[in-house]
Amino acid sequence: MTGSARERTGGSRYGERVPLVAAAVCPHPPLIVPEVAGAAAPELDDLRAAADAAVGRLLAAGPDKIVLVGEGPESDHFGYADVGSVRPYGVNGLIPLWKAACSGAERLPLSLTIGAWLVGRAGTDLPRLAHSVVNDADPDECATLGAELAGRSESRVALLVMGDGSACRGRQAPGYDDPRAEAYDDGVARALADADVEALLNLDPVLSAELRAAGRASWQVLAGAARAAGGDWRGDLSYHQAPYGVAYFVANWDQV
């Protein structure tokens, strides 16, 4: 499922265009890592390919650095030496955000660990930072963080935003079946395809939590960043499916 449109995001609260040049949205299931999935790895080959393409397109925008955003148990920031792992899923080894850490401290939450893994697959040497946002952060808090991330430096910034949709798509889903889930996910898909800032900011935190959507706060950070950057944005949704009862989206937002 694909789509594209333009959305006028408005002026920056900094008084000029801030240097957000592009953004990509990817999900963060542990099974996207082939070593975790094992024999089931081919089942997510299409998702893996879509995510790789989205990161490649993000890099093609010519950023000076990459900032990863994902939900976590608390809001925090992470530097180039921080690492994560998929050890809880049976695979040893560290996944560095950028450069290998001497301490080996595993600080990255799952969302940012998978984001770091995706960027690492791209083979880029660009510096990268990461920010987690607590999953119950309110929309205004998320939008403010997005504006701050987009305008924090004068270098060209690309955002890699990690987040899953509802986990209630059928009886096999982690959250069992919820009849509201499909409509919720379709709304998220439209917002990402249309670069619709207001639709993302209007996602209900309570409903999102009930549907176990582990992307609402991160998507609202993206919306805040795009709104602060101003200008016209074009959205392109390249993946929207719900394997294993969890909705996954892959999308790119580019300045027009």
Long-range contacts (C-beta under 8 A, 24 or more apart in sequence): 1-189, 1-193, 1-237, 1-239, 1-240, 2-193, 2-236, 2-237, 2-238, 3-190, 3-193, 3-194, 3-235, 3-236, 3-237, 4-193, 4-194, 4-234, 4-235, 4-236, 5-193, 5-194, 5-195, 5-196, 5-234, 5-235, 6-195, 6-232, 6-233, 6-234, 6-256, 7-194, 7-195, 7-196, 7-197, 7-226, 7-232, 7-233, 7-235, 8-232, 9-195, 9-197, 9-226, 9-227, 9-229, 9-230, 9-231, 9-232, 9-233, 10-227, 10-230, 11-230, 12-147, 12-151, 12-228, 12-229, 12-230, 13-147, 13-228, 14-147, 14-151, 14-228, 17-229, 17-230, 17-231, 18-147, 18-150, 18-151, 18-228, 18-229, 18-230, 19-150, 19-151, 19-153, 19-154, 19-155, 19-156, 19-157, 19-229, 20-150, 20-151, 20-157, 20-158, 20-159, 20-225, 20-226, 20-228, 20-229, 20-255, 21-61, 21-62, 21-63, 21-156, 21-157, 21-158, 21-255, 22-57, 22-58, 22-61, 22-63, 22-158, 22-159, 22-252, 22-253, 22-254, 22-255, 23-58, 23-158, 23-159, 23-160, 23-161, 23-222, 23-225, 23-226, 23-252, 23-253, 24-54, 24-55, 24-57, 24-58, 24-158, 24-159, 24-160, 24-161, 24-250, 24-251, 24-252, 24-253, 25-54, 25-161, 25-162, 25-163, 25-192, 25-215, 25-219, 25-222, 25-249, 25-250, 25-251, 25-252, 25-253, 26-51, 26-54, 26-55, 26-114, 26-115, 26-118, 26-160, 26-161, 26-162, 26-250, 27-51, 27-114, 27-162, 27-163, 27-164, 27-165, 27-215, 27-246, 27-248, 27-249, 27-250, 28-70, 28-110, 28-111, 28-113, 28-114, 28-115, 28-162, 28-163, 28-164, 28-214, 29-114, 29-164, 29-244, 29-246, 29-248, 30-86, 30-89, 30-110, 30-114, 31-244, 32-114, 32-117, 32-118, 33-86, 33-89, 33-91, 33-114, 33-117, 35-86, 35-91, 36-86, 36-89, 36-90, 36-91, 43-243, 44-243, 46-239, 46-241, 47-239, 47-241, 47-243, 47-248, 47-250, 50-238, 50-239, 50-250, 51-118, 51-239, 51-250, 52-118, 52-121, 52-122, 53-238, 53-250, 54-238, 54-250, 54-251, 54-252, 55-118, 55-119, 55-121, 55-122, 55-160, 56-122, 57-252, 57-254, 58-158, 58-160, 58-252, 59-122, 59-124, 59-126, 59-158, 61-156, 61-158, 61-254, 61-255, 62-156, 63-126, 63-155, 63-156, 63-157, 63-158, 64-126, 64-127, 64-155, 64-156, 64-157, 65-126, 65-127, 65-128, 65-129, 65-153, 65-155, 65-156, 65-157, 65-158, 66-119, 66-124, 66-126, 66-127, 66-128, 66-129, 66-157, 66-158, 66-159, 66-160, 67-128, 67-129, 67-130, 67-131, 67-149, 67-157, 67-158, 67-159, 67-160, 68-97, 68-112, 68-115, 68-116, 68-119, 68-128, 68-129, 68-130, 68-131, 68-159, 68-160, 68-161, 68-162, 69-130, 69-131, 69-132, 69-133, 69-146, 69-149, 69-159, 69-160, 69-161, 69-162, 69-218, 69-221, 69-222, 70-109, 70-110, 70-111, 70-112, 70-114, 70-115, 70-130, 70-132, 70-133, 70-161, 70-162, 70-163, 70-218, 71-109, 71-111, 71-132, 71-133, 71-134, 71-135, 71-162, 71-163, 71-214, 71-215, 71-217, 71-218, 72-109, 72-111, 72-112, 72-132, 72-133, 72-134, 72-135, 73-109, 73-132, 73-134, 73-135, 74-132, 74-134, 75-131, 75-132, 75-133, 75-134, 75-137, 75-145, 76-131, 76-132, 77-129, 77-130, 77-131, 77-132, 78-107, 78-108, 78-112, 78-129, 78-130, 78-131, 78-132, 79-129, 80-127, 80-128, 80-129, 82-107, 82-108, 82-130, 83-107, 83-108, 83-116, 84-108, 84-109, 84-110, 84-112, 84-113, 84-116, 85-113, 86-113, 95-120, 96-120, 97-128, 97-129, 97-130, 98-127, 98-128, 111-162, 111-163, 111-214, 111-218, 112-162, 114-162, 115-160, 115-162, 118-160, 119-160, 131-221, 133-217, 133-218, 133-221, 134-217, 135-209, 135-214, 135-216, 135-217, 136-205, 136-209, 136-217, 137-217, 137-220, 138-205, 139-201, 139-202, 139-203, 139-205, 139-220, 142-217, 142-218, 142-220, 142-221, 142-223, 142-224, 143-201, 143-220, 143-221, 143-223, 143-224, 143-227, 144-224, 145-221, 145-224, 146-220, 146-221, 146-222, 146-223, 146-224, 146-225, 146-226, 146-227, 146-228, 147-224, 147-225, 147-227, 147-228, 149-221, 149-225, 150-224, 150-225, 150-226, 150-228, 150-229, 151-228, 151-229, 159-222, 159-225, 161-218, 161-219, 161-221, 161-222, 162-215, 162-218, 163-213, 163-214, 163-215, 163-216, 163-217, 163-218, 163-219, 163-249, 164-213, 164-214, 164-215, 164-246, 164-247, 164-248, 165-213, 165-215, 165-242, 165-246, 165-247, 165-248, 165-249, 166-211, 166-212, 166-213, 166-242, 166-246, 166-247, 167-211, 167-212, 167-213, 167-214, 167-245, 167-246, 167-247, 168-211, 168-212, 168-245, 169-242, 169-245, 169-246, 169-247, 170-242, 170-245, 171-245, 172-244, 172-245, 173-244, 173-245, 173-246, 174-212, 174-244, 174-245, 174-246, 175-211, 175-212, 175-245, 178-210, 178-211, 180-207, 180-210, 180-211, 181-211, 181-247, 184-208, 184-211, 184-213, 185-240, 185-242, 185-247, 188-213, 188-215, 188-219, 188-247, 188-249, 189-237, 189-240, 189-249, 191-219, 192-219, 192-235, 192-237, 192-249, 192-251, 192-253, 193-235, 193-236, 193-237, 193-251, 194-235, 195-226, 195-233, 195-234, 195-235, 195-253, 196-235, 197-223, 197-226, 197-227, 197-233, 198-223, 201-227, 213-247, 215-249, 222-253, 226-253, 229-255, 231-255, 231-256, 232-256
